[in-house]
Amino acid sequence: MDANIQKNDEFAKLSTWDRVSYGFGDFAQNLVFGTVGGFLLFYLTNINGISAGVGATIFLVVRWINVIWDPWVGTVVDKAKITKNGKYRPFLVNFGIPLVILAALLFLPVAKVLGAGTMATTIYATLSYMATALVYSFVNIPYGSLNASLTRDEIEIGKLTSTRMMLANIGNLFVYTLFPLFVQLASPNAKMTDTGLFGLKLKLGNYAAPSAAGAWFKVYGIYMILGAVLLFLTYRNTKERVLASEEATDQVKYTDLFAELKRNKALQILGLFFLVGFTLMFFGNTVWPYFMQYNFGVEGGKSALMASIGLIGSIPGIFLVVIWPKLRATLGKKGFFYTFLGIFVIGQLLLFAWTKSPSSDWLGFTGRFFQQWGLTSATGFMWALVPEVVSNGEYISGKRVAGIINAIMGLFFKIGLALGGIIPGYLLQFMHFKSGALTQSAAAQTGIEWSMIWLPTIMAFIAMFVISRYPLSDAYVDKMNHTLKEKNS
């Protein structure tokens, strides 16, 4: 048996390199879809001249296709045979290369040739996003399944989640802080601008102008090269240990999706939690460039603060994740989520206060810190619950359908990502947002405020209620895993 498949060591202790190697995959995928979730709508409206409503419709169409596509991909992944390179790992390379190429083409400056806001540009945006999303499923779903195959040990899974989220949030730093800064550095007509980074001044162009299209493509292209390297490192250095038998693999079928959803209550609750959690996350990510540009960028000249505020916001997701296991042990699973969703709400209120007192930059820095600390902790640690939900399905039915369950979780994640772009897009359209305009009407500003502050805050309270219904206690999970270990020995 290949060194990367150690099936019998189901309660393996993971080394630091094991955890980091797996976390490189989160880093890579955030470079791909974090940037898409955070900036694609902004790019389509301001650079390609597509209306916010049309951009939201593109997201909607592709996500409806994913509803059918992802469960099928999960079935394909579960039915995959164990090869000398593993069961899940080969997908990361075989589909990772096409993924980064297609993703780079999302920001190809086609509007210069096809025309801003034209039907041809809209069709290109739709097809390129659809192709990227469909191939992404063949990376994201096996990657999630690989997580459940590394070990059954709950303590190790907690450590793994902390490490992978640290790497994921380094990816977020590259996306939400550095990406717009790099694009501004590469944009034409640059002028010396205070970045807010400890007095640092750089020559920055206007990344919201159509003339910056080439800069977007160049920077994102470099990001995709880095993403390909990181996916290869995950493929090369991870080890699969907890796998279904060949007999169980042959019995997997598409309809297991519906059976699993019906009998696995933990899956139902966690799926709904994913949906609400990631919708509120991508609401803020989608609207953040608009929030900064139209509250502080035009008249206040503070849009360059995106880099410095983003840097402050990235601190908890990178440096404070090490305390997650201890907080989880102290607060419990549910208490952990209640605490950090509450911290997120505090951050939201501080950001709102900043819009009423724009000169008080400390409100922006503090608000973004608390907002991101709460958000990255709540939406990051929820991934630690997926392996136990997979095992719960195996415990109930005897089938370990990690691919299908991760397809379901990935589907809820992607629907949340899409809703985070769709709803703000339609809301901005309804509130008469003008694509490419230097200033916006009071109605459009209200749409930005509701999308950035109030709707995510409401969803945070809904998320608290949903996770309160989660049924798997620590004692139950421990008993379940040891029973499964004895059964598979």
Secondary structure, DSSP 4 states (H G I P E B T S, - for coil): --TTB-TT-TTPPPPHHHHHHHHHHHHHHIIIIIHHHHHHHHHHHHTS---HHHHHHHHHHHHHHHHHHHHHHHHHHHHPPPBTTBSSHHHHHHTHHHHHHHHHHTT--THHHH-TT-HHHHHHHHHHHHHHHHHHHHHHHHHHHHHHHS---HHHHHHHHHHHHHHHHHHHIIIIIIHHHHHHHHSSS-EEEE-SSTT-EEEE--TTSGGGHHHHHHHHHHHHHHHHHHHHHHHHH--B-----HHHHHT--TTHHHHHHHH-HHHHHHHHHHHHHHHHHHHHHHHHHHHHIIIIISSS--TTHHHHHHHHHHHHHHHSGGGHHHHHHHHHHHHHHHHHHHHHHHHHHHHHHHHHSTT-HHHHHHHHHHHHHHHHHHHHHGGGGHHHHHHHHHHHHS---HHHHHHHHHHHHHHHHHHHHHHHHHHHHHTT--TT-SS--HHHHHHHHIIIIIHHHHHHHHHHHHHTT----HHHHHHHHHHHHHHH-
